[in-house]
Amino acid sequence: MPLWIAREPVPDNIPNCDYCGGPRRFEFQIMPQLLSILKENDLDWGVIAVYTCLDSCVADNSYKEEFVFKQDVELKNI
Ligand SMILES: [Zn+2]
């Protein structure tokens, strides 16, 4: 399960794998510290959560498109 940076939004429905139709599961997350390592000022995110096919099915021996959910930092009334 991802370590979210905000309470919401969180994905309520992870779509099944486009290739085998099976369920996906949370695989890894990318934290915003990467932005400072990349010295990137035009992008921003809180957490990027990546969900991949539970069966790791193979599709034509090439890269596969998986499901990514981006959560931004929760901004309250500042
Ligand atoms: Zn699959």
PDB file of the backbone (N, CA, C, O) and the ligand in Angstrom, with CONECT records:
HET     ZN  A 101       1
ATOM      1  N   MET A   1       0.848  -1.187   0.000  1.00  0.00           N
ATOM      2  CA  MET A   1       0.000   0.000   0.000  1.00  0.00           C
ATOM      3  C   MET A   1       0.887   1.241   0.000  1.00  0.00           C
ATOM      4  O   MET A   1       1.856   1.312   0.756  1.00  0.00           O
ATOM      5  N   PRO A   2       0.562   2.214  -0.839  1.00  0.00           N
ATOM      6  CA  PRO A   2       1.395   3.421  -0.908  1.00  0.00           C
ATOM      7  C   PRO A   2       1.358   4.207   0.395  1.00  0.00           C
ATOM      8  O   PRO A   2       0.373   4.180   1.134  1.00  0.00           O
ATOM      9  N   LEU A   3       2.434   4.891   0.651  1.00  0.00           N
ATOM     10  CA  LEU A   3       2.479   5.858   1.739  1.00  0.00           C
ATOM     11  C   LEU A   3       2.085   7.201   1.141  1.00  0.00           C
ATOM     12  O   LEU A   3       2.909   7.890   0.539  1.00  0.00           O
ATOM     13  N   TRP A   4       0.828   7.563   1.311  1.00  0.00           N
ATOM     14  CA  TRP A   4       0.296   8.778   0.692  1.00  0.00           C
ATOM     15  C   TRP A   4       0.816  10.024   1.393  1.00  0.00           C
ATOM     16  O   TRP A   4       1.214   9.988   2.557  1.00  0.00           O
ATOM     17  N   ILE A   5       0.803  11.126   0.653  1.00  0.00           N
ATOM     18  CA  ILE A   5       1.242  12.394   1.203  1.00  0.00           C
ATOM     19  C   ILE A   5       0.040  13.231   1.629  1.00  0.00           C
ATOM     20  O   ILE A   5       0.195  14.216   2.352  1.00  0.00           O
ATOM     21  N   ALA A   6      -1.151  12.847   1.188  1.00  0.00           N
ATOM     22  CA  ALA A   6      -2.379  13.549   1.548  1.00  0.00           C
ATOM     23  C   ALA A   6      -3.487  12.520   1.756  1.00  0.00           C
ATOM     24  O   ALA A   6      -3.376  11.380   1.306  1.00  0.00           O
ATOM     25  N   ARG A   7      -4.546  12.925   2.433  1.00  0.00           N
ATOM     26  CA  ARG A   7      -5.644  11.994   2.696  1.00  0.00           C
ATOM     27  C   ARG A   7      -6.390  11.623   1.418  1.00  0.00           C
ATOM     28  O   ARG A   7      -6.864  10.497   1.267  1.00  0.00           O
ATOM     29  N   GLU A   8      -6.485  12.571   0.512  1.00  0.00           N
ATOM     30  CA  GLU A   8      -7.183  12.325  -0.744  1.00  0.00           C
ATOM     31  C   GLU A   8      -6.640  13.264  -1.818  1.00  0.00           C
ATOM     32  O   GLU A   8      -6.030  14.283  -1.496  1.00  0.00           O
ATOM     33  N   PRO A   9      -6.852  12.934  -3.074  1.00  0.00           N
ATOM     34  CA  PRO A   9      -7.586  11.754  -3.537  1.00  0.00           C
ATOM     35  C   PRO A   9      -6.707  10.504  -3.509  1.00  0.00           C
ATOM     36  O   PRO A   9      -5.486  10.573  -3.655  1.00  0.00           O
ATOM     37  N   VAL A  10      -7.359   9.373  -3.319  1.00  0.00           N
ATOM     38  CA  VAL A  10      -6.700   8.078  -3.477  1.00  0.00           C
ATOM     39  C   VAL A  10      -7.532   7.287  -4.481  1.00  0.00           C
ATOM     40  O   VAL A  10      -8.744   7.483  -4.565  1.00  0.00           O
ATOM     41  N   PRO A  11      -6.914   6.415  -5.225  1.00  0.00           N
ATOM     42  CA  PRO A  11      -7.682   5.666  -6.236  1.00  0.00           C
ATOM     43  C   PRO A  11      -8.643   4.696  -5.565  1.00  0.00           C
ATOM     44  O   PRO A  11      -8.251   3.945  -4.672  1.00  0.00           O
ATOM     45  N   ASP A  12      -9.896   4.712  -5.993  1.00  0.00           N
ATOM     46  CA  ASP A  12     -10.870   3.783  -5.416  1.00  0.00           C
ATOM     47  C   ASP A  12     -11.096   2.575  -6.308  1.00  0.00           C
ATOM     48  O   ASP A  12     -11.749   1.612  -5.908  1.00  0.00           O
ATOM     49  N   ASN A  13     -10.559   2.629  -7.503  1.00  0.00           N
ATOM     50  CA  ASN A  13     -10.718   1.493  -8.405  1.00  0.00           C
ATOM     51  C   ASN A  13      -9.488   1.392  -9.296  1.00  0.00           C
ATOM     52  O   ASN A  13      -9.264   2.239 -10.161  1.00  0.00           O
ATOM     53  N   ILE A  14      -8.708   0.367  -9.081  1.00  0.00           N
ATOM     54  CA  ILE A  14      -7.532   0.138  -9.922  1.00  0.00           C
ATOM     55  C   ILE A  14      -7.983  -0.728 -11.099  1.00  0.00           C
ATOM     56  O   ILE A  14      -8.448  -1.850 -10.895  1.00  0.00           O
ATOM     57  N   PRO A  15      -7.854  -0.225 -12.321  1.00  0.00           N
ATOM     58  CA  PRO A  15      -8.337  -1.017 -13.463  1.00  0.00           C
ATOM     59  C   PRO A  15      -7.528  -2.302 -13.639  1.00  0.00           C
ATOM     60  O   PRO A  15      -6.339  -2.348 -13.321  1.00  0.00           O
ATOM     61  N   ASN A  16      -8.180  -3.329 -14.143  1.00  0.00           N
ATOM     62  CA  ASN A  16      -7.499  -4.596 -14.391  1.00  0.00           C
ATOM     63  C   ASN A  16      -6.492  -4.442 -15.525  1.00  0.00           C
ATOM     64  O   ASN A  16      -6.534  -3.483 -16.297  1.00  0.00           O
ATOM     65  N   CYS A  17      -5.605  -5.393 -15.601  1.00  0.00           N
ATOM     66  CA  CYS A  17      -4.558  -5.418 -16.629  1.00  0.00           C
ATOM     67  C   CYS A  17      -5.194  -5.379 -18.018  1.00  0.00           C
ATOM     68  O   CYS A  17      -6.145  -6.108 -18.301  1.00  0.00           O
ATOM     69  N   ASP A  18      -4.645  -4.503 -18.890  1.00  0.00           N
ATOM     70  CA  ASP A  18      -5.170  -4.379 -20.244  1.00  0.00           C
ATOM     71  C   ASP A  18      -4.842  -5.587 -21.115  1.00  0.00           C
ATOM     72  O   ASP A  18      -5.432  -5.753 -22.183  1.00  0.00           O
ATOM     73  N   TYR A  19      -3.918  -6.425 -20.677  1.00  0.00           N
ATOM     74  CA  TYR A  19      -3.422  -7.501 -21.535  1.00  0.00           C
ATOM     75  C   TYR A  19      -4.036  -8.851 -21.178  1.00  0.00           C
ATOM     76  O   TYR A  19      -4.458  -9.598 -22.060  1.00  0.00           O
ATOM     77  N   CYS A  20      -4.086  -9.166 -19.863  1.00  0.00           N
ATOM     78  CA  CYS A  20      -4.626 -10.473 -19.470  1.00  0.00           C
ATOM     79  C   CYS A  20      -5.957 -10.333 -18.738  1.00  0.00           C
ATOM     80  O   CYS A  20      -6.639 -11.331 -18.505  1.00  0.00           O
ATOM     81  N   GLY A  21      -6.332  -9.118 -18.374  1.00  0.00           N
ATOM     82  CA  GLY A  21      -7.606  -8.912 -17.694  1.00  0.00           C
ATOM     83  C   GLY A  21      -7.570  -9.182 -16.208  1.00  0.00           C
ATOM     84  O   GLY A  21      -8.572  -8.999 -15.517  1.00  0.00           O
ATOM     85  N   GLY A  22      -6.429  -9.615 -15.709  1.00  0.00           N
ATOM     86  CA  GLY A  22      -6.298  -9.913 -14.286  1.00  0.00           C
ATOM     87  C   GLY A  22      -6.112  -8.657 -13.461  1.00  0.00           C
ATOM     88  O   GLY A  22      -5.920  -7.570 -14.005  1.00  0.00           O
ATOM     89  N   PRO A  23      -6.168  -8.808 -12.141  1.00  0.00           N
ATOM     90  CA  PRO A  23      -6.036  -7.647 -11.260  1.00  0.00           C
ATOM     91  C   PRO A  23      -4.615  -7.094 -11.239  1.00  0.00           C
ATOM     92  O   PRO A  23      -3.642  -7.805 -11.490  1.00  0.00           O
ATOM     93  N   ARG A  24      -4.530  -5.816 -10.935  1.00  0.00           N
ATOM     94  CA  ARG A  24      -3.233  -5.185 -10.697  1.00  0.00           C
ATOM     95  C   ARG A  24      -3.044  -5.018  -9.201  1.00  0.00           C
ATOM     96  O   ARG A  24      -4.008  -5.051  -8.436  1.00  0.00           O
ATOM     97  N   ARG A  25      -1.796  -4.840  -8.788  1.00  0.00           N
ATOM     98  CA  ARG A  25      -1.513  -4.536  -7.387  1.00  0.00           C
ATOM     99  C   ARG A  25      -0.466  -3.441  -7.323  1.00  0.00           C
ATOM    100  O   ARG A  25       0.264  -3.193  -8.282  1.00  0.00           O
ATOM    101  N   PHE A  26      -0.411  -2.788  -6.162  1.00  0.00           N
ATOM    102  CA  PHE A  26       0.577  -1.744  -5.943  1.00  0.00           C
ATOM    103  C   PHE A  26       1.974  -2.345  -6.042  1.00  0.00           C
ATOM    104  O   PHE A  26       2.269  -3.366  -5.421  1.00  0.00           O
ATOM    105  N   GLU A  27       2.834  -1.693  -6.836  1.00  0.00           N
ATOM    106  CA  GLU A  27       4.193  -2.217  -7.044  1.00  0.00           C
ATOM    107  C   GLU A  27       5.239  -1.331  -6.361  1.00  0.00           C
ATOM    108  O   GLU A  27       6.076  -1.832  -5.611  1.00  0.00           O
ATOM    109  N   PHE A  28       5.197  -0.026  -6.614  1.00  0.00           N
ATOM    110  CA  PHE A  28       6.152   0.878  -5.987  1.00  0.00           C
ATOM    111  C   PHE A  28       5.639   2.298  -6.091  1.00  0.00           C
ATOM    112  O   PHE A  28       4.661   2.566  -6.789  1.00  0.00           O
ATOM    113  N   GLN A  29       6.308   3.215  -5.390  1.00  0.00           N
ATOM    114  CA  GLN A  29       5.922   4.608  -5.464  1.00  0.00           C
ATOM    115  C   GLN A  29       7.154   5.471  -5.667  1.00  0.00           C
ATOM    116  O   GLN A  29       8.262   5.115  -5.263  1.00  0.00           O
ATOM    117  N   ILE A  30       6.935   6.610  -6.300  1.00  0.00           N
ATOM    118  CA  ILE A  30       8.006   7.563  -6.557  1.00  0.00           C
ATOM    119  C   ILE A  30       7.730   8.785  -5.697  1.00  0.00           C
ATOM    120  O   ILE A  30       6.658   9.387  -5.761  1.00  0.00           O
ATOM    121  N   MET A  31       8.718   9.133  -4.898  1.00  0.00           N
ATOM    122  CA  MET A  31       8.548  10.233  -3.959  1.00  0.00           C
ATOM    123  C   MET A  31       9.026  11.548  -4.580  1.00  0.00           C
ATOM    124  O   MET A  31       9.831  11.529  -5.511  1.00  0.00           O
ATOM    125  N   PRO A  32       8.541  12.689  -4.079  1.00  0.00           N
ATOM    126  CA  PRO A  32       8.866  13.973  -4.691  1.00  0.00           C
ATOM    127  C   PRO A  32      10.327  14.394  -4.515  1.00  0.00           C
ATOM    128  O   PRO A  32      10.762  15.362  -5.139  1.00  0.00           O
ATOM    129  N   GLN A  33      11.081  13.697  -3.689  1.00  0.00           N
ATOM    130  CA  GLN A  33      12.502  14.033  -3.559  1.00  0.00           C
ATOM    131  C   GLN A  33      13.215  13.908  -4.891  1.00  0.00           C
ATOM    132  O   GLN A  33      14.230  14.564  -5.125  1.00  0.00           O
ATOM    133  N   LEU A  34      12.684  13.066  -5.761  1.00  0.00           N
ATOM    134  CA  LEU A  34      13.288  12.918  -7.083  1.00  0.00           C
ATOM    135  C   LEU A  34      13.344  14.249  -7.822  1.00  0.00           C
ATOM    136  O   LEU A  34      14.242  14.469  -8.635  1.00  0.00           O
ATOM    137  N   LEU A  35      12.403  15.129  -7.551  1.00  0.00           N
ATOM    138  CA  LEU A  35      12.392  16.433  -8.222  1.00  0.00           C
ATOM    139  C   LEU A  35      13.657  17.220  -7.918  1.00  0.00           C
ATOM    140  O   LEU A  35      14.201  17.874  -8.808  1.00  0.00           O
ATOM    141  N   SER A  36      14.135  17.170  -6.686  1.00  0.00           N
ATOM    142  CA  SER A  36      15.355  17.919  -6.354  1.00  0.00           C
ATOM    143  C   SER A  36      16.579  17.242  -6.942  1.00  0.00           C
ATOM    144  O   SER A  36      17.539  17.917  -7.313  1.00  0.00           O
ATOM    145  N   ILE A  37      16.559  15.926  -7.033  1.00  0.00           N
ATOM    146  CA  ILE A  37      17.689  15.216  -7.648  1.00  0.00           C
ATOM    147  C   ILE A  37      17.771  15.553  -9.132  1.00  0.00           C
ATOM    148  O   ILE A  37      18.857  15.729  -9.685  1.00  0.00           O
ATOM    149  N   LEU A  38      16.601  15.639  -9.767  1.00  0.00           N
ATOM    150  CA  LEU A  38      16.556  15.967 -11.197  1.00  0.00           C
ATOM    151  C   LEU A  38      16.740  17.462 -11.447  1.00  0.00           C
ATOM    152  O   LEU A  38      16.917  17.889 -12.588  1.00  0.00           O
ATOM    153  N   LYS A  39      16.696  18.252 -10.375  1.00  0.00           N
ATOM    154  CA  LYS A  39      16.722  19.720 -10.500  1.00  0.00           C
ATOM    155  C   LYS A  39      15.629  20.189 -11.449  1.00  0.00           C
ATOM    156  O   LYS A  39      15.842  21.009 -12.341  1.00  0.00           O
ATOM    157  N   GLU A  40      14.434  19.619 -11.206  1.00  0.00           N
ATOM    158  CA  GLU A  40      13.291  19.869 -12.075  1.00  0.00           C
ATOM    159  C   GLU A  40      12.344  20.860 -11.394  1.00  0.00           C
ATOM    160  O   GLU A  40      11.859  20.612 -10.290  1.00  0.00           O
ATOM    161  N   ASN A  41      12.090  21.974 -12.060  1.00  0.00           N
ATOM    162  CA  ASN A  41      11.210  22.988 -11.484  1.00  0.00           C
ATOM    163  C   ASN A  41       9.850  23.066 -12.159  1.00  0.00           C
ATOM    164  O   ASN A  41       8.945  23.714 -11.635  1.00  0.00           O
ATOM    165  N   ASP A  42       9.686  22.432 -13.292  1.00  0.00           N
ATOM    166  CA  ASP A  42       8.419  22.541 -14.018  1.00  0.00           C
ATOM    167  C   ASP A  42       7.434  21.436 -13.656  1.00  0.00           C
ATOM    168  O   ASP A  42       6.233  21.578 -13.886  1.00  0.00           O
ATOM    169  N   LEU A  43       7.933  20.337 -13.092  1.00  0.00           N
ATOM    170  CA  LEU A  43       7.047  19.253 -12.692  1.00  0.00           C
ATOM    171  C   LEU A  43       6.798  19.331 -11.196  1.00  0.00           C
ATOM    172  O   LEU A  43       7.585  19.923 -10.458  1.00  0.00           O
ATOM    173  N   ASP A  44       5.710  18.737 -10.757  1.00  0.00           N
ATOM    174  CA  ASP A  44       5.456  18.633  -9.331  1.00  0.00           C
ATOM    175  C   ASP A  44       4.514  17.466  -9.069  1.00  0.00           C
ATOM    176  O   ASP A  44       3.603  17.202  -9.854  1.00  0.00           O
ATOM    177  N   TRP A  45       4.738  16.780  -7.973  1.00  0.00           N
ATOM    178  CA  TRP A  45       3.825  15.744  -7.522  1.00  0.00           C
ATOM    179  C   TRP A  45       4.064  15.476  -6.057  1.00  0.00           C
ATOM    180  O   TRP A  45       5.099  15.848  -5.503  1.00  0.00           O
ATOM    181  N   GLY A  46       3.114  14.838  -5.442  1.00  0.00           N
ATOM    182  CA  GLY A  46       3.268  14.432  -4.054  1.00  0.00           C
ATOM    183  C   GLY A  46       3.757  12.999  -3.995  1.00  0.00           C
ATOM    184  O   GLY A  46       4.819  12.717  -3.441  1.00  0.00           O
ATOM    185  N   VAL A  47       2.969  12.087  -4.576  1.00  0.00           N
ATOM    186  CA  VAL A  47       3.322  10.675  -4.661  1.00  0.00           C
ATOM    187  C   VAL A  47       2.863  10.173  -6.023  1.00  0.00           C
ATOM    188  O   VAL A  47       1.765  10.501  -6.473  1.00  0.00           O
ATOM    189  N   ILE A  48       3.688   9.393  -6.666  1.00  0.00           N
ATOM    190  CA  ILE A  48       3.268   8.679  -7.866  1.00  0.00           C
ATOM    191  C   ILE A  48       3.269   7.202  -7.511  1.00  0.00           C
ATOM    192  O   ILE A  48       4.316   6.623  -7.223  1.00  0.00           O
ATOM    193  N   ALA A  49       2.086   6.595  -7.536  1.00  0.00           N
ATOM    194  CA  ALA A  49       1.943   5.181  -7.191  1.00  0.00           C
ATOM    195  C   ALA A  49       1.765   4.381  -8.484  1.00  0.00           C
ATOM    196  O   ALA A  49       0.946   4.725  -9.337  1.00  0.00           O
ATOM    197  N   VAL A  50       2.543   3.317  -8.607  1.00  0.00           N
ATOM    198  CA  VAL A  50       2.524   2.493  -9.819  1.00  0.00           C
ATOM    199  C   VAL A  50       1.923   1.128  -9.480  1.00  0.00           C
ATOM    200  O   VAL A  50       2.354   0.462  -8.539  1.00  0.00           O
ATOM    201  N   TYR A  51       0.929   0.730 -10.256  1.00  0.00           N
ATOM    202  CA  TYR A  51       0.246  -0.555 -10.074  1.00  0.00           C
ATOM    203  C   TYR A  51       0.505  -1.415 -11.304  1.00  0.00           C
ATOM    204  O   TYR A  51       0.346  -0.960 -12.436  1.00  0.00           O
ATOM    205  N   THR A  52       0.904  -2.653 -11.071  1.00  0.00           N
ATOM    206  CA  THR A  52       1.238  -3.532 -12.193  1.00  0.00           C
ATOM    207  C   THR A  52       0.451  -4.836 -12.100  1.00  0.00           C
ATOM    208  O   THR A  52      -0.142  -5.158 -11.070  1.00  0.00           O
ATOM    209  N   CYS A  53       0.465  -5.570 -13.204  1.00  0.00           N
ATOM    210  CA  CYS A  53      -0.274  -6.833 -13.305  1.00  0.00           C
ATOM    211  C   CYS A  53       0.202  -7.814 -12.235  1.00  0.00           C
ATOM    212  O   CYS A  53       1.401  -8.042 -12.076  1.00  0.00           O
ATOM    213  N   LEU A  54      -0.739  -8.382 -11.518  1.00  0.00           N
ATOM    214  CA  LEU A  54      -0.413  -9.339 -10.452  1.00  0.00           C
ATOM    215  C   LEU A  54       0.328 -10.549 -11.005  1.00  0.00           C
ATOM    216  O   LEU A  54       1.195 -11.101 -10.327  1.00  0.00           O
ATOM    217  N   ASP A  55       0.004 -10.970 -12.220  1.00  0.00           N
ATOM    218  CA  ASP A  55       0.638 -12.142 -12.826  1.00  0.00           C
ATOM    219  C   ASP A  55       1.892 -11.784 -13.617  1.00  0.00           C
ATOM    220  O   ASP A  55       2.556 -12.666 -14.162  1.00  0.00           O
ATOM    221  N   SER A  56       2.222 -10.481 -13.683  1.00  0.00           N
ATOM    222  CA  SER A  56       3.373 -10.045 -14.495  1.00  0.00           C
ATOM    223  C   SER A  56       3.307 -10.665 -15.893  1.00  0.00           C
ATOM    224  O   SER A  56       4.306 -11.167 -16.407  1.00  0.00           O
ATOM    225  N   CYS A  57       2.141 -10.623 -16.486  1.00  0.00           N
ATOM    226  CA  CYS A  57       1.960 -11.279 -17.785  1.00  0.00           C
ATOM    227  C   CYS A  57       2.849 -10.603 -18.833  1.00  0.00           C
ATOM    228  O   CYS A  57       3.215  -9.435 -18.700  1.00  0.00           O
ATOM    229  N   VAL A  58       3.176 -11.342 -19.844  1.00  0.00           N
ATOM    230  CA  VAL A  58       4.048 -10.863 -20.908  1.00  0.00           C
ATOM    231  C   VAL A  58       3.181 -10.524 -22.114  1.00  0.00           C
ATOM    232  O   VAL A  58       2.310 -11.298 -22.510  1.00  0.00           O
ATOM    233  N   ALA A  59       3.436  -9.353 -22.689  1.00  0.00           N
ATOM    234  CA  ALA A  59       2.673  -8.934 -23.857  1.00  0.00           C
ATOM    235  C   ALA A  59       3.632  -8.662 -25.003  1.00  0.00           C
ATOM    236  O   ALA A  59       4.324  -7.644 -25.003  1.00  0.00           O
ATOM    237  N   ASP A  60       3.679  -9.532 -25.947  1.00  0.00           N
ATOM    238  CA  ASP A  60       4.471  -9.358 -27.174  1.00  0.00           C
ATOM    239  C   ASP A  60       5.937  -9.056 -26.886  1.00  0.00           C
ATOM    240  O   ASP A  60       6.610  -8.420 -27.697  1.00  0.00           O
ATOM    241  N   ASN A  61       6.432  -9.504 -25.743  1.00  0.00           N
ATOM    242  CA  ASN A  61       7.846  -9.350 -25.432  1.00  0.00           C
ATOM    243  C   ASN A  61       8.313  -7.900 -25.540  1.00  0.00           C
ATOM    244  O   ASN A  61       9.419  -7.626 -26.006  1.00  0.00           O
ATOM    245  N   SER A  62       7.457  -6.977 -25.103  1.00  0.00           N
ATOM    246  CA  SER A  62       7.812  -5.558 -25.180  1.00  0.00           C
ATOM    247  C   SER A  62       7.353  -4.863 -23.903  1.00  0.00           C
ATOM    248  O   SER A  62       6.819  -5.502 -22.996  1.00  0.00           O
ATOM    249  N   TYR A  63       7.565  -3.562 -23.841  1.00  0.00           N
ATOM    250  CA  TYR A  63       7.098  -2.799 -22.699  1.00  0.00           C
ATOM    251  C   TYR A  63       5.586  -2.814 -22.637  1.00  0.00           C
ATOM    252  O   TYR A  63       4.911  -2.850 -23.665  1.00  0.00           O
ATOM    253  N   LYS A  64       5.059  -2.786 -21.424  1.00  0.00           N
ATOM    254  CA  LYS A  64       3.620  -2.792 -21.223  1.00  0.00           C
ATOM    255  C   LYS A  64       3.190  -1.507 -20.538  1.00  0.00           C
ATOM    256  O   LYS A  64       3.926  -0.944 -19.728  1.00  0.00           O
ATOM    257  N   GLU A  65       2.002  -1.054 -20.868  1.00  0.00           N
ATOM    258  CA  GLU A  65       1.426   0.092 -20.191  1.00  0.00           C
ATOM    259  C   GLU A  65       0.754  -0.383 -18.911  1.00  0.00           C
ATOM    260  O   GLU A  65      -0.050  -1.315 -18.936  1.00  0.00           O
ATOM    261  N   GLU A  66       1.081   0.254 -17.794  1.00  0.00           N
ATOM    262  CA  GLU A  66       0.468  -0.101 -16.522  1.00  0.00           C
ATOM    263  C   GLU A  66      -0.281   1.109 -15.971  1.00  0.00           C
ATOM    264  O   GLU A  66      -0.393   2.127 -16.653  1.00  0.00           O
ATOM    265  N   PHE A  67      -0.786   1.013 -14.765  1.00  0.00           N
ATOM    266  CA  PHE A  67      -1.624   2.072 -14.203  1.00  0.00           C
ATOM    267  C   PHE A  67      -0.823   2.888 -13.195  1.00  0.00           C
ATOM    268  O   PHE A  67      -0.170   2.335 -12.310  1.00  0.00           O
ATOM    269  N   VAL A  68      -0.882   4.215 -13.339  1.00  0.00           N
ATOM    270  CA  VAL A  68      -0.171   5.129 -12.447  1.00  0.00           C
ATOM    271  C   VAL A  68      -1.176   6.106 -11.864  1.00  0.00           C
ATOM    272  O   VAL A  68      -2.029   6.637 -12.575  1.00  0.00           O
ATOM    273  N   PHE A  69      -1.066   6.335 -10.561  1.00  0.00           N
ATOM    274  CA  PHE A  69      -1.930   7.317  -9.907  1.00  0.00           C
ATOM    275  C   PHE A  69      -1.053   8.389  -9.289  1.00  0.00           C
ATOM    276  O   PHE A  69      -0.151   8.089  -8.507  1.00  0.00           O
ATOM    277  N   LYS A  70      -1.322   9.654  -9.644  1.00  0.00           N
ATOM    278  CA  LYS A  70      -0.544  10.774  -9.112  1.00  0.00           C
ATOM    279  C   LYS A  70      -1.355  11.509  -8.060  1.00  0.00           C
ATOM    280  O   LYS A  70      -2.486  11.930  -8.302  1.00  0.00           O
ATOM    281  N   GLN A  71      -0.760  11.651  -6.899  1.00  0.00           N
ATOM    282  CA  GLN A  71      -1.408  12.404  -5.831  1.00  0.00           C
ATOM    283  C   GLN A  71      -0.574  13.647  -5.560  1.00  0.00           C
ATOM    284  O   GLN A  71       0.638  13.563  -5.365  1.00  0.00           O
ATOM    285  N   ASP A  72      -1.229  14.794  -5.548  1.00  0.00           N
ATOM    286  CA  ASP A  72      -0.536  16.051  -5.289  1.00  0.00           C
ATOM    287  C   ASP A  72      -0.576  16.379  -3.803  1.00  0.00           C
ATOM    288  O   ASP A  72      -1.343  15.796  -3.036  1.00  0.00           O
ATOM    289  N   VAL A  73       0.265  17.320  -3.425  1.00  0.00           N
ATOM    290  CA  VAL A  73       0.277  17.754  -2.038  1.00  0.00           C
ATOM    291  C   VAL A  73      -1.049  18.430  -1.734  1.00  0.00           C
ATOM    292  O   VAL A  73      -1.543  19.245  -2.512  1.00  0.00           O
ATOM    293  N   GLU A  74      -1.614  18.075  -0.591  1.00  0.00           N
ATOM    294  CA  GLU A  74      -2.896  18.645  -0.190  1.00  0.00           C
ATOM    295  C   GLU A  74      -2.697  20.090   0.250  1.00  0.00           C
ATOM    296  O   GLU A  74      -1.969  20.362   1.204  1.00  0.00           O
ATOM    297  N   LEU A  75      -3.345  21.005  -0.446  1.00  0.00           N
ATOM    298  CA  LEU A  75      -3.238  22.425  -0.107  1.00  0.00           C
ATOM    299  C   LEU A  75      -4.465  22.847   0.672  1.00  0.00           C
ATOM    300  O   LEU A  75      -5.589  22.778   0.175  1.00  0.00           O
ATOM    301  N   LYS A  76      -4.237  23.281   1.888  1.00  0.00           N
ATOM    302  CA  LYS A  76      -5.358  23.799   2.678  1.00  0.00           C
ATOM    303  C   LYS A  76      -5.397  25.304   2.525  1.00  0.00           C
ATOM    304  O   LYS A  76      -4.584  25.871   1.796  1.00  0.00           O
ATOM    305  N   ASN A  77      -6.293  25.936   3.173  1.00  0.00           N
ATOM    306  CA  ASN A  77      -6.410  27.383   3.075  1.00  0.00           C
ATOM    307  C   ASN A  77      -5.159  28.032   3.624  1.00  0.00           C
ATOM    308  O   ASN A  77      -4.912  28.020   4.829  1.00  0.00           O
ATOM    309  N   ILE A  78      -4.386  28.590   2.739  1.00  0.00           N
ATOM    310  CA  ILE A  78      -3.113  29.191   3.142  1.00  0.00           C
ATOM    311  C   ILE A  78      -3.295  30.689   3.231  1.00  0.00           C
ATOM    312  O   ILE A  78      -2.349  31.408   3.555  1.00  0.00           O
TER     313      ILE A  78
HETATM  314 ZN    ZN A 101      -1.641  -8.986 -17.047  1.00  0.00          ZN2+
END
